[in-house]
Amino acid sequence: MDLKKLFYQMILIRRFEEKVAEMFTLGHIGGFCHLYIGQEAVCVGAISCLREDDYVLSAYRDHGHCIIKGSHPKKVMAELFGKSTGLCKGKGGSMHLFDAEKNFLGGFAIVGGHLPIATGAAFAIKYQKKDQVVLCFFGEGAVNIGAFHEALNMAATWKLPVIYLCENNRYGMGTPIERATSLYDICQKACAYSMERDHIDGMDVLAVRESVEKAVQRAREHCIPTLIEARTYRFRGHSMLDPAHYRTKEELEEQVKRDPLVTFKEKLLKDSILSDSTVQSMEEEIKKEIDEAVDFAMKSPAPSIDTLHDDLYV
């Protein structure tokens, strides 16, 4: 396990999202935009357990998942800018990233709507007698959707190689979980389907990796699905247009003390795996990569009006 790589990827997502926020504010990115700041440990820790040919699906907070699965930041940024060089030729935008080449099967804007798709992908794997796995990220707001229960029931009944990873960031838009669901411990919902389950600290990249690694092994070797609840926290509002007045300044300040980038950096510095100079070099390299991504997006052409009806029924 390359701990430096995990840390690098977490910084990459954070700095990418910070730049996206800046570009959105300047008017270069339109539409809806949901940032992943604060939740980086879940994405990085989980995807680090996968092979390149495994599949990943996400909800609308999908920039980080897409990049860590292997999509180039230039293509992701261009998609956010609505440019023809983007992953979806500028027609998907923030919530609809997709990269078939990297087996990233999409960000989905319909809450919970992608869980049956992840289940279907896992069914296809088993039907074809392959040994890939499917990793499906979603927020805690999706657990009250009928598709969540239908997907878990099918996966458990048919014994499919899929991992359902709930990124519980406490707020479904602006509603805290204790006001939205009768069961606070989401992972216990797996009991209704006799499904393997786990509850982890989503602010600890190594805890995430340890749990997902076991789930991947179960899925790959025995076709056993798992529901994992990762308790995490987003430091920004639900979307770029959300001032997050539903939470107190004190609550946010308390959660920021658990910033996964800060705590993991402190651990790696203490264990002499990283040095201050190494961290600085990483920051400089990432800044250059993101600046190049913005420059690429800025200079890329918008989709031609002639392509308006292309790819509607592919």
Residue pairs with C-beta under 8 A, 6 or more apart in sequence:
1 48
1 209
3 268
3 273
4 268
4 273
4 274
4 278
5 48
6 44
6 45
6 48
6 205
6 209
6 264
7 261
7 264
7 265
7 268
7 274
7 282
8 282
8 286
9 40
9 44
9 48
9 68
10 40
10 41
10 44
10 205
10 260
10 261
10 264
11 261
11 282
11 283
11 286
12 67
12 73
12 286
12 289
12 290
13 36
13 40
13 43
13 44
13 63
13 64
13 67
13 68
14 37
14 40
14 261
15 283
15 286
15 287
15 290
16 63
16 64
16 67
16 73
16 76
16 77
16 290
16 293
17 35
17 36
17 37
17 63
17 64
18 37
19 77
19 290
19 293
19 294
20 29
20 33
20 35
20 63
20 77
20 80
21 35
21 236
21 240
23 29
23 77
23 80
23 81
23 294
24 33
24 240
25 240
28 81
28 297
28 298
29 80
29 81
29 82
29 94
30 82
30 93
31 93
31 94
31 95
32 60
32 93
32 94
32 95
32 109
32 239
32 240
32 241
33 80
33 94
33 239
33 240
34 60
34 61
34 94
34 95
34 238
34 239
34 240
35 61
35 63
35 234
35 236
35 239
35 240
36 43
36 61
36 63
36 64
36 234
37 234
37 235
37 236
38 169
38 232
38 233
38 234
38 235
38 236
38 255
38 259
38 260
39 61
39 64
39 167
39 169
39 202
39 232
39 233
39 234
40 64
40 205
40 260
40 261
41 202
41 203
41 204
41 205
41 208
41 232
41 260
41 264
42 137
42 165
42 167
42 202
42 208
42 230
42 232
43 64
43 65
43 68
43 137
44 64
44 68
44 205
44 208
45 204
45 205
45 206
45 207
45 208
45 209
45 212
46 135
46 137
46 163
46 165
46 208
46 209
46 212
46 230
47 56
47 65
47 68
47 69
47 135
48 209
49 209
49 212
49 213
49 216
50 56
50 69
50 133
50 135
50 216
51 132
52 70
52 102
52 103
53 103
53 132
54 103
54 132
54 133
54 134
54 135
54 216
55 103
55 104
55 105
55 118
55 121
55 132
55 133
55 134
55 135
56 65
56 69
56 103
56 104
56 105
56 134
56 135
56 136
56 137
57 104
57 105
57 106
57 108
57 114
57 117
57 118
57 121
57 134
57 135
57 136
57 137
58 65
58 66
58 97
58 104
58 106
58 107
58 108
58 114
58 136
58 137
58 138
59 107
59 108
59 109
59 111
59 114
59 137
59 138
59 139
59 142
60 94
60 95
60 107
60 108
60 109
61 107
61 139
61 167
61 234
62 94
62 95
62 97
62 106
62 107
63 76
63 80
63 94
63 97
65 104
65 107
65 137
66 76
66 87
66 97
66 99
66 102
66 104
66 107
67 73
67 76
69 99
69 102
69 103
69 104
70 99
70 102
70 104
71 87
71 97
71 99
71 102
71 104
73 289
73 290
73 293
74 85
74 292
74 293
74 296
74 297
75 85
75 86
75 87
75 99
76 86
76 87
76 97
76 293
77 86
77 290
77 293
77 294
77 296
77 297
78 84
78 85
78 86
78 87
78 90
78 293
78 296
78 297
78 300
79 86
79 87
79 88
79 90
79 92
79 93
79 94
79 97
80 86
80 93
80 94
80 297
81 90
81 297
81 298
81 300
82 90
82 91
82 93
82 302
82 303
83 90
83 297
83 300
83 301
83 302
83 303
84 90
84 300
84 301
84 302
84 303
84 304
84 307
85 296
85 297
85 300
85 301
86 92
86 297
86 300
87 97
87 98
87 99
88 96
88 97
88 98
89 303
89 307
89 310
89 311
90 302
90 303
91 303
91 311
92 98
92 107
94 107
95 107
95 108
95 109
96 106
96 107
96 108
96 109
97 104
97 106
97 107
98 104
98 105
98 106
98 107
105 114
105 117
105 118
105 121
106 114
106 117
108 114
108 117
111 139
111 141
111 142
111 145
112 138
112 141
112 142
112 143
112 145
112 146
112 147
112 148
113 145
113 147
114 136
114 138
115 136
115 138
115 142
115 145
115 147
115 148
115 150
115 151
115 152
115 164
116 147
116 150
116 151
116 154
118 134
118 136
118 151
118 162
118 164
119 134
119 151
119 154
119 155
119 160
119 162
121 134
121 162
122 133
122 134
122 155
122 160
122 161
122 162
122 219
122 225
123 154
123 158
123 160
125 131
125 132
125 133
125 134
125 160
125 161
126 158
126 159
126 160
126 161
126 223
131 161
131 220
131 221
132 161
132 220
133 161
133 162
133 163
133 216
133 219
133 220
134 160
134 161
134 162
134 163
134 219
135 162
135 163
135 165
135 212
135 216
136 162
136 163
136 164
136 165
137 165
137 167
138 148
138 164
138 165
138 166
138 167
139 166
139 167
139 168
139 169
139 172
140 166
140 167
140 168
140 169
140 170
140 172
140 177
140 181
140 186
140 229
141 172
141 173
141 175
141 180
142 148
142 166
143 166
143 181
143 186
143 189
144 180
144 181
149 192
151 164
152 164
152 189
152 190
152 192
152 193
152 195
152 225
152 227
153 193
154 160
155 162
155 164
155 193
155 195
155 225
156 193
156 194
156 195
156 225
157 193
159 222
159 223
159 224
159 225
160 223
160 225
161 219
161 220
161 223
161 224
161 225
162 219
162 225
163 212
163 215
163 216
163 219
163 225
163 226
163 228
164 225
164 226
164 227
164 228
165 212
165 228
165 230
166 186
166 187
166 227
166 228
166 229
166 230
167 202
167 230
167 232
168 177
168 186
168 202
168 229
168 230
168 231
168 232
169 232
169 233
169 234
170 176
170 177
170 231
170 233
171 177
171 234
171 238
171 246
171 247
172 180
173 238
173 242
174 238
174 242
174 244
174 245
174 246
175 246
176 246
177 184
177 186
178 184
183 189
185 199
185 229
186 227
186 229
187 197
187 198
187 199
187 227
187 228
187 229
188 197
189 227
190 196
190 197
190 226
190 227
191 197
195 225
195 226
195 227
196 215
196 218
196 224
196 225
196 226
196 227
197 226
197 227
197 228
197 229
198 211
198 214
198 215
198 226
198 227
198 228
198 229
199 228
199 229
199 231
200 207
200 208
200 210
200 211
200 228
200 229
200 230
200 231
201 207
201 208
201 230
201 231
202 208
202 230
202 231
202 232
202 233
203 231
203 232
203 233
203 258
203 259
203 260
203 263
204 260
204 263
204 264
205 260
205 264
206 264
208 230
211 228
212 228
215 226
215 228
218 224
218 226
219 225
219 226
233 255
233 258
235 252
235 255
235 256
235 259
236 242
236 244
237 243
237 244
238 244
244 252
265 274
265 279
268 274
269 275
269 276
269 279
